[in-house]
Amino acid sequence: MSKPGLDGRHRNKDGEISGKHGNTLVRTLRKVYGQGFAAGYPETAKLSEVMFHLNETSLSQLRRDHETDHLEHKIAQASK
């Protein structure tokens, strides 16, 4: 999912999510999205390590929350 930039190029929203929240552990994201998030990956893996291998369901959840500015809050709540 991308949006056109000022010069007509598109920004990769997935890269933006990974860059901003890349150090977040899968364990934390499973507290937010359920145990099926990033299925097949260890809970100690970082989002940046699995981001581009996520299934469509997990990726859609991340994109939606990132685009609505809810992702950061949800991660903070789950990290407590």
ABEGO torsion letter per residue (X at the ends): XBBBBAAGBBBBAAAAAAAAAAABBAAAAAAAAEAABGBGBBAABBAAAAAAABBAAAAAAAAAAAAAGAAAAAAAAAAX
